[in-house]
Amino acid sequence: MSSQKKLDISAYFVVGPENTKGRLVIPIIKDAVEAGFTCVQIRSKVASAFELIEITRQAAEVIDQAGKSDKVALLVDDRLDVVLAARRLGIKVDGIHVGQSDIPVEICREYLGKDSIVGLSATTHELFKYVKTVDVSQIDYFGVGPLHETQTKPDCGLDWDGKMVTRSFADIAEFVKLSPIPVVVGGGVKLVDIPFLAQTGVDGFFVVSAVSEVDDPKFAAVNLVNTWKRYRSSQSIK
């Protein structure tokens, strides 16, 4: 990953057109960036490649207009083709996030280069054994979850046998101790969870609906960021 951009996943916003209750995506991204979110991931299972490229272009412009192109990472979920096409069109995209069943991280790294960000959702099955054995040389951070069951991504946390596995704060604290790379946690995260997450030592939280589906996204985003900062700093003082 480029030394020019220190990866900050402390406040990580995931969004696509299916997550906004019919509202435009870009104004909500603008609210999140202005509120202090440090990472934006464009994710959609329904939008076309063309639509995803356009949302990514506009998101990059929002980040640039806020003067945060060197601070806020812009990622695309799963779609290596969209990242490559966007870059070919001159859009500043910092990398990709993939799941266990998506394009392998080695291929993402090969196509995107060493200076790009590549994030991976940690496996649900045998999580602690996994983190002790997985090769992290091509990965910049792990995404872990869900903290709670979530309608935004119903398959999040499904084990191999189809059962839902949510993660306790104790699980997360243990995973953080074992992980050699940064960890961001999400899946149904709400404001009330932030103080407890901060105490696990995790590097950040990710949210979708807690910002994208509320009546006042900017207000919600500010509260999430400020609460995280307050409780994270109190942890570092101890």
C-alpha positions in Angstrom: 0.0 0.0 0.0 1.2 3.5 -0.8 3.1 5.2 2.0 1.5 8.4 0.8 -1.8 7.3 2.3 -1.9 5.9 5.8 -4.8 3.6 5.9 -7.4 4.8 8.3 -10.4 2.4 8.8 -11.6 4.0 12.1 -14.9 5.2 10.6 -15.7 3.2 7.5 -18.9 3.8 5.5 -20.3 1.2 3.1 -23.1 2.2 0.7 -24.9 1.5 -2.6 -28.1 2.6 -4.2 -30.1 -0.2 -2.5 -29.2 1.2 1.0 -30.5 4.7 0.8 -34.3 4.3 0.9 -34.6 5.7 -2.6 -32.4 8.7 -2.0 -29.4 9.7 -4.0 -26.2 8.0 -2.9 -23.7 10.9 -3.4 -25.3 13.4 -0.9 -25.1 10.8 1.8 -21.5 10.0 1.0 -20.8 13.8 1.2 -22.5 13.9 4.6 -20.3 11.0 5.8 -17.1 12.4 4.5 -17.8 15.9 6.0 -18.7 14.2 9.3 -15.3 12.6 9.5 -15.6 9.2 8.0 -12.2 8.0 6.9 -13.1 5.3 4.4 -15.8 4.9 1.8 -16.7 1.6 0.1 -19.1 1.5 -2.8 -21.0 -1.8 -2.7 -24.0 -2.9 -4.7 -25.3 -6.3 -5.9 -27.9 -4.6 -8.1 -26.2 -1.7 -9.8 -24.7 -2.2 -13.3 -21.0 -1.7 -13.9 -21.8 1.6 -15.6 -23.8 2.8 -12.5 -21.0 1.7 -10.1 -18.4 3.5 -12.1 -20.5 6.7 -12.1 -21.1 6.5 -8.3 -17.4 5.9 -7.8 -16.5 8.9 -10.0 -18.9 11.2 -8.1 -17.7 9.8 -4.7 -14.1 10.6 -5.7 -15.1 14.1 -6.6 -16.9 14.5 -3.2 -13.7 13.4 -1.4 -11.5 15.6 -3.5 -13.8 18.7 -3.0 -13.6 18.1 0.8 -9.8 18.2 0.5 -9.5 14.7 1.8 -8.1 12.7 -1.2 -5.0 11.9 0.7 -6.9 10.9 3.9 -10.1 9.2 2.9 -9.8 5.9 1.1 -12.3 5.1 -1.6 -12.8 1.4 -2.2 -15.2 -0.7 -4.3 -16.6 -4.0 -3.1 -15.9 -7.1 -5.1 -15.9 -5.6 -8.5 -12.3 -5.6 -9.8 -13.6 -4.8 -13.3 -15.2 -1.6 -11.9 -12.0 -0.5 -10.1 -9.9 -1.1 -13.3 -12.4 0.7 -15.5 -12.7 3.6 -13.2 -8.9 4.0 -13.0 -8.7 3.8 -16.8 -11.1 6.7 -16.9 -8.9 8.7 -14.6 -11.0 8.2 -11.4 -9.0 8.0 -8.2 -9.9 4.7 -6.6 -7.7 3.5 -3.8 -8.5 -0.2 -3.9 -11.0 -3.0 -3.4 -12.6 -5.1 -0.7 -13.4 -8.7 -1.3 -15.1 -11.6 0.5 -14.0 -15.1 0.9 -16.0 -16.2 -2.2 -15.0 -13.2 -4.4 -11.9 -12.7 -6.6 -8.8 -13.9 -4.7 -6.7 -11.2 -3.1 -3.6 -12.3 -5.0 -5.3 -11.6 -8.3 -6.6 -8.2 -7.0 -3.1 -7.3 -5.9 -1.6 -8.4 -9.2 -4.0 -6.2 -11.2 -4.1 -3.2 -8.8 -0.5 -3.1 -7.8 1.4 -2.9 -4.5 0.2 0.7 -3.7 -3.5 -0.2 -3.7 -5.6 -1.1 -0.7 -6.9 -4.7 -0.6 -9.3 -5.6 2.2 -10.7 -9.0 2.9 -13.7 -10.2 4.9 -12.4 -12.7 7.4 -13.9 -16.2 7.2 -16.8 -16.9 9.5 -15.8 -20.6 9.9 -13.2 -21.3 12.6 -12.3 -17.6 12.8 -9.5 -17.9 15.3 -7.8 -20.8 13.6 -8.1 -18.9 10.4 -6.4 -15.8 11.6 -3.5 -17.8 12.9 -2.9 -19.5 9.6 -3.9 -17.2 6.8 -1.3 -15.5 4.6 -1.8 -11.8 5.1 1.0 -10.7 2.9 -1.4 -9.4 0.2 -4.0 -8.0 2.5 -4.1 -4.5 4.2 -7.0 -5.1 6.6 -9.6 -7.6 7.7 -13.3 -7.0 7.9 -15.0 -8.9 10.6 -18.7 -9.4 11.5 -21.5 -9.3 11.9 -21.8 -7.9 15.3 -25.6 -8.3 15.0 -27.9 -9.9 12.4 -28.4 -7.4 9.6 -30.9 -7.0 6.9 -28.5 -4.9 4.8 -26.4 -8.1 4.1 -28.5 -11.1 5.1 -25.8 -13.6 4.2 -23.2 -11.9 6.4 -22.0 -14.3 9.1 -23.4 -17.4 7.6 -21.3 -20.4 8.5 -20.7 -23.3 6.2 -23.7 -25.1 7.6 -26.0 -22.1 6.9 -26.2 -21.0 10.6 -25.9 -17.4 11.5 -22.8 -16.6 13.6 -22.6 -13.2 15.2 -19.5 -11.9 17.0 -19.4 -10.9 20.6 -17.1 -8.1 21.9 -15.0 -10.8 23.5 -14.6 -12.6 20.2 -13.6 -9.3 18.5 -11.0 -8.5 21.2 -9.5 -12.0 20.8 -9.4 -11.6 17.0 -7.7 -8.2 17.3 -5.0 -9.7 19.5 -4.3 -12.5 17.0 -4.5 -10.5 13.8 -1.2 -9.2 12.4 -3.1 -6.6 10.3 -5.7 -3.9 11.1 -9.3 -5.0 11.8 -12.6 -3.2 11.1 -15.9 -4.6 12.5 -19.4 -4.1 11.3 -22.7 -5.8 10.7 -25.7 -4.2 12.4 -23.5 -1.7 14.3 -25.4 1.1 16.0 -24.3 4.1 18.0 -24.8 2.2 21.3 -22.2 -0.4 20.2 -19.4 2.1 19.5 -18.2 2.5 23.2 -17.9 -1.3 23.5 -16.2 -1.7 20.2 -13.7 0.9 21.0 -12.8 -1.1 24.1 -11.9 -4.2 22.1 -8.9 -2.6 20.5 -10.3 -2.9 17.0 -9.0 -0.4 14.5 -12.5 0.8 13.4 -16.1 0.2 12.8 -18.1 0.0 9.6 -21.7 0.9 9.1 -24.3 0.9 6.3 -27.9 1.6 7.4 -26.8 3.5 10.6 -26.0 6.4 8.3 -27.5 5.6 4.9 -31.1 4.8 6.0 -31.7 7.4 8.8 -33.6 10.6 8.4 -30.5 12.8 9.0 -27.4 11.0 7.7 -25.1 13.9 8.6 -26.2 14.0 12.2 -25.9 10.2 12.6 -22.4 10.2 11.0 -21.1 13.0 13.3 -22.4 11.2 16.3 -20.8 7.9 15.3 -17.4 9.5 14.5 -17.3 11.7 17.7 -18.4 8.8 19.9 -15.7 6.6 18.5 -13.0 9.2 18.9 -14.1 9.9 22.5 -14.1 6.3 23.6 -11.0 5.3 21.6 -9.0 8.2 23.1 -10.1 7.2 26.6 -8.8 3.7 25.9 -5.4 5.0 24.9 -5.1 7.0 28.1 -5.5 4.0 30.3 
